[in-house]
Amino acid sequence: MADKSKKWGDNVAGRYFVDDQCIDCDACRTEAPDNFTRNDEHGYSYVYKQPETPEEEARSKAAMEACPVEAIGNE
């Protein structure tokens, strides 16, 4: 389960976040490319845009469920 106290500072404010458990597997970026992106310098993903539509919400939820290390949280 993702830990809110360990979320990356790159995450934009909002419900979804990625914490420091991320292994940069690309699952979230594949499921929800409009909401997740990669920090190339340090090799992890983060939320750069919170979901704004029902489709983005569904994709972000799918990304959270697809994360193999449960690094994505939803407040």
N, C-alpha and C positions, 0 to 999 in steps of 0.2 A: 504494500500500500504506500502511495506517495506521501511524503511528509512535508506539510506546508512550511515548516520551519527550515527546510533544506532546499527550498525551491531556488532555481537559478534567478539571479537578478535581471536577466534578459527578458523574462516573461513579462508581458504587458499585464496590467492590472485586470482582474476579472476572475471568473469562476475556474477556468482551466489553468493548469500550470504543469511544469516539468521540474522534477527535483534532481538532486545530484546522483541518483541511482542510474540515470540514463547511460546506456552503452552505445548510443549512436547507431542503432540498428536500421534506421530508416522506416520503420513500421508506421510511425505517426505521420511522417512526411508523405508516405504513400497513401495512407487513408484520408488525410486531411491536409493537402498541400496548401490550401488557402489560409490555414491557421497555424501550422507548425513549420519551422524552418531550422536551419543548422547554424550553430556557431562554428565556423570553419577553423578558427584559431585554436579552440579548445576541444572540439570534437564532441559536441552534444547537441541535442535538439531543445527547442523552447517554443513557447506560444508567442507568436509575433502579432497575432490578431485574434481576438476573442470571437466566437461564433455570433453572427448577426442574423442568420436566417435559419429556418428549420432544417434545411439541407446541411448547412455548416454545423449545426448542433448535432445532427445525426452522424456526420463524419467525424467530429471531434470525439463523440462517445465511442464510435467504432475504433478510433485511434487509441483511446484509453484502454479499451478491451483487448486490443491487439498487442499492446506493449508487453514484451516478454518478462520485463523486470518490474512491472507496476510502478514506473516512474512518473506516470501522468496522474494528476489529481484533479478533482472536481469539487470545489468548495460548496 
